[in-house]
Amino acid sequence: MPPDRTHSEGCFRHLFEKLDDPIVRFELVDGSPIILQTNDAFTDVFGRESASVTGDSLNELIVPTTKRDEAQRFDQRTKAGESNAAIVKRMTDAGERTFLYRSISYKDRYGFAIYSDMTDELQQERHLEVLHRVLRHNLRNDLNVIMGMATTIIENTDEADTREAAERIERSASDLAQFSNETVTIQRVLEEPVTVEPTELRPLVDGAVADCTRRCEPASVTTDVPSGLTVIANNKLQIVLQSLIDNAIRHNDSAEPRVVVAATARQSAVELEVYDNGPGIPETEQDLLCEYRAVSKINHGSGLGLWLVKLITDAYGGHLEIETPAGVGSAVRLYLSRDDR
């Protein structure tokens, strides 16, 4: 049989008191939240016992004066029966701290507010962000020095062994720089919301080809993309194309590296293909691209470019295929929704 009202209210009171996050039950009076009850965690964090603050204005008690307008907007939403969720600043016994604030309304003018302290987590996140930025900056600068010195050695030595060693250093430094760039791009893709719209292919293909041929070793890159062909995507599709073309050139050991970028309109989709005459994509990297296995110390590719391709293609609702005929090269085909408007 269902629990009676007294039992339900007892469970609620137990939950209210035992939660580690500060909780306030309030009533909106003339649009302002007046405290009716707080839990022990509220006392611990804000230094005010429930009995001493009952009847006080919640905003005047813990909201910094510079944040009162923001708090009033939250109160208006509560009055309208809407919930709130935001990162906010609140005054505590230990000074101003940062909280994840959530509120819900009930019975027209009543509501609950919950505050989860995030100050330490956000500070750690900011410190890590600065650390990563400094590491990337220093890594990029040092790699540029290494590649420049390797190029100087290649151009000025007559020793075959020395030239070969310098060329290897230059390739390794270039690959590491590319890896660093891919890491930054993936972080940006993961953090930004994905919005799609009708996107013409030809300008993105032309931009990707121009970028890759400028940065990579000489290679023949040809395109076959009809003008006006449009897919449901966004400008990040150029990042996909740059990754595929870059990989096709960078890892191509043919005497005459060739890459072809072609697009074909199908019934409800567009097939976008990047083909090369290189050694083929290793099976471990195909696993990353098609099966989306986790990157680990045991199972990983030579870079993150193909993983980035998978992330963005999935975000578009598309899918991809790989064909690697023995000794013929690789063909990566993306299937994206076609825009016929």
C-alpha positions in Angstrom: 0.0 0.0 0.0 1.2 3.6 -0.7 2.9 5.4 2.2 0.8 7.8 4.2 1.2 11.6 4.2 3.0 11.6 7.6 5.6 9.1 6.3 6.1 11.1 3.1 6.6 14.3 5.0 9.1 12.6 7.4 11.1 11.3 4.4 11.2 14.8 2.9 12.4 16.4 6.2 15.1 13.7 6.5 16.3 14.5 2.9 16.1 18.2 3.6 18.3 18.0 6.7 20.8 15.4 5.6 21.8 16.7 2.2 25.3 18.2 2.2 24.4 21.2 0.1 22.8 24.2 1.7 19.0 24.3 1.1 16.5 27.1 1.7 12.7 26.9 1.7 11.3 30.4 1.0 8.2 32.3 0.3 7.9 35.1 -2.3 6.6 38.2 -0.6 6.2 41.2 -3.0 8.5 39.3 -5.4 11.3 38.9 -2.8 12.3 35.5 -1.3 11.7 35.4 2.4 13.4 32.5 4.3 11.0 30.0 5.9 13.5 27.2 6.7 17.2 26.3 6.1 19.1 23.0 6.7 22.2 22.4 8.8 24.4 22.7 5.7 23.2 26.2 5.2 24.3 27.0 8.7 27.7 25.5 8.1 28.3 27.4 4.8 26.7 30.7 5.4 27.1 30.9 9.2 23.5 31.6 10.0 21.2 29.2 11.9 17.7 28.6 10.6 16.0 30.1 13.7 18.0 33.4 13.4 17.3 34.0 9.7 13.7 32.8 9.4 11.7 35.8 8.1 14.8 37.5 6.6 15.3 38.3 2.9 17.4 35.6 1.3 18.8 38.1 -1.2 19.9 40.6 1.4 21.4 37.9 3.4 23.7 36.1 0.9 23.5 37.9 -2.5 26.3 40.4 -3.2 25.0 43.9 -3.9 26.4 43.7 -7.4 24.4 40.6 -8.1 20.9 41.7 -6.9 19.5 42.4 -10.4 20.5 38.9 -11.4 18.8 37.5 -8.3 15.6 39.4 -9.0 15.5 37.8 -12.5 15.7 34.4 -10.9 12.9 35.4 -8.5 10.7 36.5 -11.4 11.2 33.1 -13.0 10.3 31.4 -9.7 7.1 33.5 -9.4 6.2 32.4 -12.9 6.5 28.8 -11.9 9.8 28.2 -13.7 13.0 26.6 -12.3 16.5 28.1 -12.3 20.0 26.8 -12.7 23.1 28.9 -12.9 26.6 29.5 -11.6 26.3 32.3 -9.1 28.4 34.3 -6.5 27.1 34.3 -2.9 28.5 35.7 0.4 29.5 33.2 3.0 31.4 33.3 6.3 34.5 32.6 4.3 33.8 35.5 1.9 32.4 35.4 -1.6 32.3 31.9 -3.1 30.9 30.4 -6.3 27.9 28.0 -6.3 25.8 26.0 -8.7 22.4 27.4 -7.9 19.2 25.6 -8.5 15.7 26.5 -7.5 12.2 25.1 -8.0 8.9 26.7 -7.3 5.8 25.1 -5.8 2.3 26.3 -4.8 2.4 29.6 -6.6 4.6 31.7 -4.2 6.8 29.1 -2.5 10.2 27.6 -3.6 13.4 25.8 -2.7 16.9 27.0 -3.5 19.9 24.6 -3.4 23.5 25.8 -3.4 26.4 23.5 -4.4 29.8 25.0 -3.7 32.0 24.9 -6.8 34.7 27.4 -5.9 37.5 24.9 -5.5 36.6 22.9 -8.6 36.4 26.0 -10.8 39.7 27.4 -9.5 41.4 24.1 -10.2 39.9 24.1 -13.7 41.2 27.6 -14.3 44.6 26.6 -13.1 44.7 23.6 -15.4 43.5 25.8 -18.3 46.4 28.2 -17.8 48.8 25.3 -17.5 47.6 23.7 -20.7 47.8 27.1 -22.5 51.4 27.7 -21.3 52.4 24.1 -22.2 50.9 24.4 -25.7 52.6 27.8 -26.3 56.0 26.6 -25.1 55.7 23.4 -27.0 54.7 25.2 -30.2 57.6 27.6 -29.9 60.2 24.9 -29.1 59.0 22.7 -32.0 59.3 25.7 -34.4 62.9 26.1 -33.2 63.6 22.4 -33.7 62.1 22.3 -37.2 64.0 25.4 -38.2 67.3 24.0 -37.0 66.6 20.6 -38.7 65.9 22.5 -41.9 69.2 24.4 -41.6 71.1 21.2 -41.1 69.4 19.5 -44.1 70.2 22.5 -46.3 73.9 22.8 -45.3 75.2 19.2 -44.7 76.8 17.0 -47.3 76.7 14.0 -45.0 73.9 11.5 -46.0 73.6 10.1 -42.5 73.4 13.6 -41.0 70.8 14.7 -43.5 68.7 11.6 -42.9 68.8 12.1 -39.1 67.8 15.8 -39.5 64.9 14.9 -41.9 63.6 12.4 -39.3 63.8 15.1 -36.6 61.9 17.5 -38.8 59.2 14.9 -39.5 58.8 14.0 -35.9 58.6 17.6 -34.7 56.1 18.4 -37.5 53.9 15.4 -36.4 54.1 16.5 -32.8 53.0 20.0 -33.7 50.1 18.6 -35.7 49.1 16.5 -32.7 49.1 19.5 -30.4 46.9 21.4 -32.9 44.5 18.5 -33.2 44.2 18.4 -29.4 43.2 22.1 -29.2 40.7 21.6 -32.0 39.1 18.6 -30.4 38.8 20.5 -27.1 37.0 23.3 -28.9 34.7 20.9 -30.7 33.7 19.2 -27.5 33.1 22.4 -25.6 31.0 24.2 -28.3 27.4 23.4 -29.0 26.7 21.9 -32.4 24.4 23.8 -34.7 23.9 22.8 -38.3 22.6 24.7 -41.3 22.7 24.4 -45.1 26.4 24.5 -46.0 27.9 24.7 -49.5 30.7 22.2 -50.0 32.8 23.7 -52.7 34.2 26.7 -50.7 35.0 24.5 -47.7 36.8 21.9 -49.9 38.8 24.7 -51.7 39.8 26.2 -48.3 40.9 22.9 -46.9 43.0 22.0 -50.0 44.6 25.4 -50.0 45.5 25.1 -46.3 46.9 21.6 -46.5 49.0 22.2 -49.7 50.5 25.3 -48.1 51.5 23.4 -44.9 52.4 19.9 -46.1 55.0 18.5 -48.4 54.3 18.8 -52.2 51.5 16.6 -53.4 49.0 16.5 -56.2 45.5 17.3 -54.7 42.6 17.4 -57.2 39.0 18.1 -56.5 35.7 17.1 -58.1 33.0 18.9 -56.2 30.0 20.4 -58.1 29.2 24.1 -57.4 26.1 24.7 -55.4 26.1 21.2 -53.7 24.8 21.8 -50.2 24.8 19.6 -47.1 23.4 19.9 -43.5 26.6 20.8 -41.6 28.6 23.9 -40.6 32.0 25.4 -41.1 33.7 22.7 -38.9 33.3 20.4 -42.0 36.4 22.2 -43.3 38.3 20.9 -40.2 37.2 17.3 -41.2 38.5 17.9 -44.7 41.8 19.4 -43.5 42.3 16.4 -41.2 41.6 13.8 -44.0 43.7 15.6 -46.6 46.5 16.3 -44.1 46.7 12.6 -43.2 46.5 11.5 -46.8 49.6 13.7 -47.7 51.6 13.4 -44.4 51.6 9.6 -44.3 51.9 9.0 -48.1 55.1 7.3 -49.0 54.4 7.1 -52.7 57.0 8.5 -55.2 54.2 10.8 -56.5 51.7 11.4 -53.7 48.1 12.0 -55.0 44.9 13.0 -53.2 41.5 13.3 -54.7 38.5 15.0 -53.0 35.2 14.3 -54.7 31.5 14.8 -53.8 28.5 13.0 -55.4 24.8 13.8 -54.8 22.8 10.7 -53.9 19.1 10.4 -53.3 18.9 11.8 -49.8 22.6 12.2 -49.0 25.9 13.5 -50.3 28.9 11.2 -50.6 32.1 13.1 -49.8 35.2 11.1 -50.5 38.9 11.7 -49.8 41.1 9.2 -51.7 44.9 8.8 -51.7 47.5 6.5 -53.2 49.4 6.0 -49.9 50.0 2.8 -47.9 46.5 2.7 -46.4 45.1 3.6 -43.0 46.3 1.1 -40.4 43.7 -1.1 -38.8 44.2 0.4 -35.4 43.3 3.8 -36.7 40.4 2.5 -38.7 39.1 1.1 -35.3 39.2 4.7 -33.9 37.5 6.1 -37.0 34.7 3.5 -37.5 34.2 1.7 -34.3 35.0 4.6 -32.0 37.0 2.5 -29.5 38.6 4.3 -26.6 42.0 5.7 -27.1 44.3 3.9 -24.6 48.0 3.2 -24.1 47.5 -0.1 -26.0 45.2 0.9 -28.7 45.9 4.2 -30.3 46.6 5.8 -33.7 49.4 8.0 -34.8 47.3 11.1 -34.2 43.9 12.5 -33.3 42.9 13.7 -36.7 40.8 10.7 -37.5 39.1 10.8 -34.1 38.2 14.4 -34.8 36.7 13.3 -38.1 34.5 10.9 -36.2 33.4 13.4 -33.6 32.3 16.0 -36.1 30.6 13.6 -38.5 28.6 12.0 -35.7 27.5 15.5 -34.6 26.1 16.1 -38.1 24.1 12.8 -37.9 26.2 11.4 -40.7 28.3 8.3 -41.1 31.5 7.2 -42.8 33.1 4.3 -44.4 36.7 3.3 -45.2 38.0 1.3 -48.1 41.6 0.2 -48.1 42.4 -2.0 -51.1 45.8 -3.7 -50.6 48.6 -1.6 -52.2 46.1 0.9 -53.7 45.6 3.5 -51.0 42.7 4.5 -48.9 39.3 6.0 -49.5 37.3 7.7 -46.7 33.7 8.4 -47.5 31.5 10.6 -45.5 27.7 10.5 -46.0 26.0 13.7 -45.0 22.4 14.8 -45.2 21.7 16.7 -48.5 19.9 20.0 -48.5 17.6 20.3 -51.5 15.9 23.6 -50.6 
